[in-house]
Amino acid sequence: MEVLAAWLWNERFWFPANVTWADLERETDGYRAVHLLAALPLAACLLGLRHFFERFIAKPCAVHINIQDRGPHRVQPNAILEKVFTSITKCPDARRLEGLSKQLDWDVRKIQRWFRHQRNQDKPSTLTKFCESMWRFTFSLCIFTYGFNYLWLSPWFWDTRQCWYNYPYQPITSDIYYHYIIELAYYSSLLYSQFTDIKRKDFFMMFVHHVATVGLFVFSYINHMVRVGTLVVCLHDSADILLELAKLFNYAKYQRLCDATFIIFSVVFLITRLGIFPVWILNTTMFESWKIIGPYPSWWLFNSLLLIIQVLNIIWSYFIIRTAYKAVARGKVSKDERSDVESSSDDDVTSNNRKRILNTPSNDRNRINGHVITDQWAEE
């Protein structure tokens, strides 16, 4: 264990040459990496707070605007189809459909509809999705407001080179510490809730994102890159607020507000993730810091994690652009190939008034009048 601890806390890995843990603690008024452990009990508190908020605040708000706690259509029990569904989960091929149709004396379309309903019946209701989005919207708005309030008065907000002057002997103020601990606790809670919430096709991508984000908080705090870390998290929080707000408007059926918010979200997302982040953040972490303090092992690791985040930003931006293009070109909702939920409305309405009903969990996809929003665009 002593060998492992010595390797893990090697000063030459974490800091530039001639910097020691003792120097850092002495020059920064008692800085200690173990202060990050406060995020663990706080993450548990946030999970409890989320449950309280969704039950006693978000749910009454949803009921007030007539969002009902109704889930997807329940299927008619059928032992034969249930056995087939357990073995293949997807709709059977044409040959098997014909066989089931003869065996049950059911129309093929009725069997297809049964399989769609069976897949969708365990999905959460609109009320559940509204409550989850309201929690995320409220948290993102509060933490962004808190972070932006003190960053506006910080010198490194206006001149990113201030992130590296006198590095690493930069004091961690109470504003920075609370910002870091709360954000780290929130993303740590997401790592847990991702396994308890509805599973999605982008589960692995979101898991990588959450791990990279938690890693960024931990590494940047330990090696004292907290100034640039505050810029990274505040920049990414800005689009999250708009995404969750658009979803709330969508669930409440305020379509015009939903459309306008989605457009603003798309613009803000593309500007912040493809413009400001690489030009402002990556430029200072990779080039300005190289000139001022030079590279060292944890510097490479920190920038590698930032590049992972940027790759995810590019992928999500591609999905946003593709969805917007399809919506404009077709003038209707286009199906998101990544979603594992199918529309079942084609069989339930007349051919003269047919609509696609996208009935998916908030973590997968939401219809916004010709636009498809995926929650992965919201959690960096």
C-alpha positions as CSV (number, residue, x, y, z in Angstrom):
1,M,0.0,0.0,0.0
2,E,2.8,2.4,0.8
3,V,4.3,1.8,-2.7
4,L,0.9,2.4,-4.3
5,A,0.3,5.6,-2.2
6,A,3.8,6.9,-3.1
7,W,3.1,6.3,-6.8
8,L,-0.4,7.8,-6.6
9,W,0.8,11.0,-4.8
10,N,4.0,11.4,-6.7
11,E,4.7,15.2,-6.8
12,R,6.4,14.9,-10.1
13,F,3.2,13.5,-11.7
14,W,0.9,16.2,-10.3
15,F,3.0,19.3,-10.4
16,P,5.7,21.1,-12.3
17,A,9.3,20.7,-11.2
18,N,10.3,21.9,-7.7
19,V,6.7,22.0,-6.4
20,T,5.9,19.8,-3.4
21,W,2.7,19.1,-1.4
22,A,4.2,20.9,1.6
23,D,4.9,24.0,-0.5
24,L,1.4,24.0,-1.9
25,E,-0.3,23.5,1.5
26,R,1.9,26.3,3.0
27,E,1.3,28.8,0.2
28,T,-2.4,28.2,-0.2
29,D,-3.7,28.4,3.4
30,G,-4.1,24.7,4.1
31,Y,-5.0,23.2,0.8
32,R,-5.5,19.4,0.9
33,A,-6.7,17.0,-1.8
34,V,-8.8,15.1,0.7
35,H,-11.2,18.0,0.9
36,L,-12.8,16.5,-2.2
37,L,-14.2,13.6,-0.1
38,A,-16.9,16.0,1.0
39,A,-18.5,15.4,-2.3
40,L,-19.4,11.8,-1.5
41,P,-22.0,12.4,1.3
42,L,-23.2,15.5,-0.6
43,A,-23.9,13.3,-3.6
44,A,-26.1,11.1,-1.4
45,C,-27.9,14.2,-0.1
46,L,-28.5,15.4,-3.7
47,L,-30.1,12.0,-4.5
48,G,-32.4,12.5,-1.5
49,L,-33.1,16.1,-2.4
50,R,-34.0,15.1,-6.0
51,H,-36.5,12.6,-4.7
52,F,-38.1,15.2,-2.4
53,F,-38.1,17.9,-5.1
54,E,-39.7,15.6,-7.7
55,R,-42.4,14.4,-5.4
56,F,-43.3,17.5,-3.5
57,I,-42.5,20.3,-5.9
58,A,-42.2,19.1,-9.5
59,K,-45.2,16.8,-9.3
60,P,-47.7,19.4,-8.0
61,C,-46.5,21.8,-10.7
62,A,-47.1,19.1,-13.3
63,V,-50.6,18.4,-12.0
64,H,-51.3,22.1,-11.9
65,I,-50.7,22.3,-15.7
66,N,-52.8,19.2,-16.3
67,I,-49.9,16.7,-16.9
68,Q,-51.5,13.4,-16.0
69,D,-49.7,10.3,-14.5
70,R,-50.5,8.1,-17.5
71,G,-48.0,5.7,-18.9
72,P,-48.0,4.0,-22.3
73,H,-50.8,1.7,-23.4
74,R,-51.0,-1.6,-21.6
75,V,-51.0,-4.7,-23.8
76,Q,-53.5,-7.5,-23.8
77,P,-52.1,-10.5,-22.0
78,N,-51.1,-13.3,-24.4
79,A,-49.0,-16.2,-23.3
80,I,-47.8,-17.1,-26.9
81,L,-46.7,-13.6,-27.8
82,E,-45.2,-13.0,-24.4
83,K,-43.0,-16.2,-24.9
84,V,-41.9,-14.9,-28.3
85,F,-41.2,-11.5,-27.0
86,T,-39.0,-12.9,-24.2
87,S,-36.9,-14.7,-26.7
88,I,-36.5,-12.0,-29.4
89,T,-37.8,-8.7,-27.8
90,K,-38.1,-7.2,-31.3
91,C,-41.0,-7.6,-33.7
92,P,-40.8,-11.0,-35.5
93,D,-39.9,-11.3,-39.2
94,A,-42.5,-11.6,-41.9
95,R,-42.5,-15.4,-41.9
96,R,-43.0,-15.7,-38.1
97,L,-45.6,-13.0,-38.2
98,E,-47.6,-15.1,-40.7
99,G,-47.3,-18.1,-38.5
100,L,-48.4,-16.2,-35.3
101,S,-51.3,-14.7,-37.3
102,K,-52.7,-18.1,-38.2
103,Q,-52.0,-19.5,-34.8
104,L,-53.8,-16.7,-32.9
105,D,-56.3,-15.8,-35.7
106,W,-55.0,-12.2,-35.3
107,D,-54.3,-9.7,-38.0
108,V,-50.6,-9.1,-38.7
109,R,-50.9,-5.4,-38.0
110,K,-52.5,-6.2,-34.6
111,I,-49.5,-8.5,-33.7
112,Q,-47.1,-5.8,-34.7
113,R,-48.9,-3.3,-32.6
114,W,-48.9,-5.7,-29.6
115,F,-45.1,-5.9,-29.8
116,R,-44.7,-2.1,-30.0
117,H,-46.9,-1.7,-27.0
118,Q,-45.1,-4.4,-25.1
119,R,-41.8,-2.7,-25.6
120,N,-43.1,0.7,-24.6
121,Q,-45.4,-0.2,-21.7
122,D,-42.6,0.0,-19.1
123,K,-41.5,3.5,-20.1
124,P,-42.1,6.3,-17.7
125,S,-45.1,8.6,-18.0
126,T,-45.0,12.2,-19.1
127,L,-45.4,13.2,-15.4
128,T,-42.2,11.3,-14.5
129,K,-40.3,12.8,-17.4
130,F,-41.5,16.3,-16.4
131,C,-40.4,15.9,-12.8
132,E,-36.9,14.7,-13.8
133,S,-36.4,17.6,-16.3
134,M,-37.7,20.1,-13.7
135,W,-35.1,18.8,-11.2
136,R,-32.3,19.1,-13.8
137,F,-33.4,22.5,-15.0
138,T,-33.6,23.9,-11.4
139,F,-30.2,22.5,-10.4
140,S,-28.5,23.7,-13.6
141,L,-30.0,27.2,-13.3
142,C,-29.0,27.5,-9.7
143,I,-25.4,26.3,-10.1
144,F,-24.9,28.3,-13.3
145,T,-26.1,31.4,-11.6
146,Y,-23.9,30.8,-8.6
147,G,-20.8,30.1,-10.7
148,F,-21.3,33.0,-13.2
149,N,-21.9,35.4,-10.4
150,Y,-18.4,35.1,-8.9
151,L,-16.6,34.3,-12.2
152,W,-17.8,37.6,-13.6
153,L,-15.6,39.3,-11.0
154,S,-12.7,37.0,-11.4
155,P,-9.7,38.1,-13.5
156,W,-9.3,34.7,-15.2
157,F,-12.8,35.1,-16.7
158,W,-11.6,38.0,-18.8
159,D,-8.0,36.9,-19.3
160,T,-7.4,33.1,-19.3
161,R,-3.7,33.6,-18.9
162,Q,-4.5,34.4,-15.3
163,C,-5.3,30.7,-14.8
164,W,-1.5,30.0,-15.1
165,Y,0.2,33.0,-13.5
166,N,1.7,32.0,-10.1
167,Y,0.5,28.5,-10.7
168,P,0.0,26.3,-8.7
169,Y,0.2,28.7,-5.7
170,Q,-3.3,30.1,-6.3
171,P,-5.7,30.1,-3.4
172,I,-8.9,28.1,-3.6
173,T,-11.5,30.5,-2.4
174,S,-14.7,29.4,-0.7
175,D,-16.6,30.3,-3.9
176,I,-14.5,28.0,-6.0
177,Y,-14.5,25.2,-3.4
178,Y,-18.3,25.1,-3.0
179,H,-18.7,25.3,-6.8
180,Y,-16.4,22.4,-7.3
181,I,-17.8,20.2,-4.5
182,I,-21.5,20.7,-5.5
183,E,-20.8,20.1,-9.2
184,L,-18.7,17.0,-8.4
185,A,-21.4,15.7,-6.1
186,Y,-24.0,16.2,-8.8
187,Y,-22.1,14.3,-11.5
188,S,-21.3,11.6,-9.0
189,S,-25.0,11.2,-8.3
190,L,-25.6,11.0,-12.0
191,L,-23.1,8.1,-12.2
192,Y,-25.3,6.3,-9.7
193,S,-28.7,7.3,-11.1
194,Q,-27.7,6.3,-14.6
195,F,-27.9,2.7,-13.5
196,T,-31.3,3.1,-11.7
197,D,-33.0,5.3,-14.3
198,I,-34.3,4.1,-17.6
199,K,-31.6,2.5,-19.8
200,R,-30.8,4.2,-23.1
201,K,-29.0,3.3,-26.3
202,D,-26.5,6.0,-25.5
203,F,-25.9,4.5,-22.1
204,F,-22.2,3.8,-22.7
205,M,-21.5,7.3,-24.2
206,M,-23.2,9.0,-21.3
207,F,-21.2,6.8,-18.9
208,V,-18.0,7.8,-20.5
209,H,-19.0,11.4,-20.3
210,H,-19.9,11.2,-16.6
211,V,-16.6,9.4,-15.8
212,A,-14.6,12.0,-17.8
213,T,-16.4,14.9,-16.1
214,V,-15.8,13.4,-12.6
215,G,-12.2,12.8,-13.5
216,L,-11.8,16.4,-14.7
217,F,-13.1,17.7,-11.3
218,V,-10.9,15.4,-9.3
219,F,-7.7,15.9,-11.3
220,S,-8.1,19.6,-11.7
221,Y,-8.6,20.1,-8.0
222,I,-5.7,17.9,-7.0
223,N,-3.2,19.6,-9.4
224,H,-4.8,23.0,-8.7
225,M,-6.1,23.8,-12.2
226,V,-9.4,24.9,-10.5
227,R,-9.5,28.3,-12.3
228,V,-9.8,26.9,-15.7
229,G,-12.0,24.1,-14.3
230,T,-14.6,26.7,-13.2
231,L,-14.7,28.1,-16.7
232,V,-15.2,24.6,-18.2
233,V,-18.2,23.7,-16.0
234,C,-19.9,27.1,-16.2
235,L,-19.6,27.1,-20.0
236,H,-21.2,23.6,-20.3
237,D,-24.0,24.4,-17.8
238,S,-25.3,27.2,-20.0
239,A,-26.8,24.9,-22.7
240,D,-28.2,22.4,-20.1
241,I,-30.6,25.0,-18.7
242,L,-32.1,25.6,-22.2
243,L,-32.4,22.0,-23.0
244,E,-34.3,21.1,-19.9
245,L,-36.5,24.2,-20.2
246,A,-37.4,23.2,-23.8
247,K,-38.4,19.7,-22.6
248,L,-40.5,21.2,-19.8
249,F,-42.4,23.3,-22.4
250,N,-42.8,20.2,-24.6
251,Y,-44.3,18.1,-21.8
252,A,-46.6,21.0,-20.9
253,K,-47.6,21.3,-24.6
254,Y,-46.5,24.9,-24.8
255,Q,-45.4,24.3,-28.3
256,R,-44.4,27.8,-29.4
257,L,-42.3,28.4,-26.3
258,C,-40.9,24.9,-26.8
259,D,-39.9,25.6,-30.4
260,A,-38.3,29.0,-29.6
261,T,-36.4,27.5,-26.6
262,F,-35.1,24.6,-28.7
263,I,-33.8,27.0,-31.4
264,I,-32.0,29.1,-28.8
265,F,-30.6,25.9,-27.2
266,S,-29.3,24.7,-30.5
267,V,-27.6,28.0,-31.2
268,V,-26.1,28.2,-27.7
269,F,-25.0,24.6,-27.8
270,L,-23.2,24.9,-31.1
271,I,-21.6,28.2,-30.2
272,T,-20.4,27.1,-26.8
273,R,-19.3,23.6,-27.6
274,L,-17.8,24.0,-31.1
275,G,-16.7,27.6,-30.8
276,I,-16.0,29.0,-27.4
277,F,-14.8,25.7,-25.8
278,P,-12.0,25.0,-28.3
279,V,-11.1,28.6,-28.9
280,W,-11.3,29.8,-25.3
281,I,-10.8,26.8,-23.1
282,L,-8.6,24.3,-25.1
283,N,-6.5,27.2,-26.3
284,T,-5.5,28.2,-22.8
285,T,-5.1,24.6,-21.4
286,M,-3.0,23.4,-24.3
287,F,-1.1,26.5,-25.6
288,E,-1.1,29.3,-23.1
289,S,-0.3,26.9,-20.2
290,W,2.4,25.3,-22.3
291,K,4.1,28.7,-22.7
292,I,3.7,29.8,-19.0
293,I,4.2,26.7,-17.0
294,G,5.1,24.0,-19.5
295,P,3.8,20.4,-19.7
296,Y,4.1,17.7,-17.0
297,P,2.4,14.3,-16.6
298,S,-1.0,15.4,-15.0
299,W,-1.1,18.3,-17.6
300,W,-1.3,15.7,-20.3
301,L,-4.0,13.7,-18.5
302,F,-6.1,16.8,-17.9
303,N,-6.0,17.9,-21.5
304,S,-6.7,14.3,-22.6
305,L,-9.9,14.4,-20.6
306,L,-10.9,17.8,-22.1
307,L,-10.3,16.3,-25.6
308,I,-12.7,13.4,-24.7
309,I,-15.3,15.9,-23.8
310,Q,-14.8,17.8,-27.0
311,V,-15.1,14.6,-29.1
312,L,-18.5,14.0,-27.4
313,N,-19.5,17.6,-28.1
314,I,-18.8,17.1,-31.8
315,I,-20.8,13.9,-31.9
316,W,-23.8,15.5,-30.1
317,S,-23.5,18.6,-32.3
318,Y,-23.7,16.3,-35.4
319,F,-27.0,14.8,-34.1
320,I,-28.4,18.3,-33.5
321,I,-27.5,19.5,-36.9
322,R,-28.8,16.3,-38.6
323,T,-32.1,16.5,-36.7
324,A,-32.6,20.1,-37.6
325,Y,-31.8,19.5,-41.2
326,K,-34.3,16.6,-41.5
327,A,-37.0,18.7,-39.7
328,V,-36.5,21.5,-42.2
329,A,-36.3,19.3,-45.3
330,R,-39.3,17.1,-44.4
331,G,-41.3,19.5,-42.4
332,K,-42.2,16.8,-39.9
333,V,-40.7,14.9,-37.0
334,S,-38.0,12.5,-38.1
335,K,-37.3,9.4,-36.1
336,D,-34.1,9.3,-34.0
337,E,-32.3,6.1,-35.0
338,R,-30.6,5.9,-31.6
339,S,-33.9,5.7,-29.7
340,D,-35.2,2.3,-28.7
341,V,-38.8,3.3,-28.6
342,E,-41.1,3.1,-31.6
343,S,-44.2,5.1,-32.5
344,S,-47.4,3.1,-32.3
345,S,-49.8,5.8,-33.5
346,D,-49.9,4.7,-37.1
347,D,-52.2,2.0,-36.3
348,D,-54.5,4.0,-34.0
349,V,-55.5,7.0,-36.1
350,T,-57.2,7.5,-39.4
351,S,-55.0,7.7,-42.5
352,N,-56.2,11.3,-43.1
353,N,-54.9,12.6,-39.8
354,R,-51.9,10.4,-39.0
355,K,-49.3,11.7,-36.5
356,R,-46.1,10.3,-35.2
357,I,-46.3,10.1,-31.4
358,L,-42.8,9.9,-29.9
359,N,-43.4,8.3,-26.5
360,T,-39.9,8.1,-25.0
361,P,-38.3,8.7,-21.6
362,S,-36.8,12.1,-21.0
363,N,-33.3,10.5,-21.0
364,D,-33.8,9.4,-24.7
365,R,-35.8,11.7,-26.9
366,N,-38.4,14.4,-26.9
367,R,-40.6,15.7,-29.7
368,I,-40.3,19.4,-30.2
369,N,-42.4,20.3,-33.3
370,G,-40.2,18.8,-35.9
371,H,-37.1,18.5,-33.7
372,V,-35.8,15.5,-31.7
373,I,-33.9,16.3,-28.6
374,T,-31.8,13.8,-26.8
375,D,-30.8,14.1,-23.2
376,Q,-27.2,13.3,-23.9
377,W,-26.9,16.9,-25.4
378,A,-27.6,18.2,-21.9
379,E,-24.9,16.3,-19.6
380,E,-21.9,17.1,-21.4
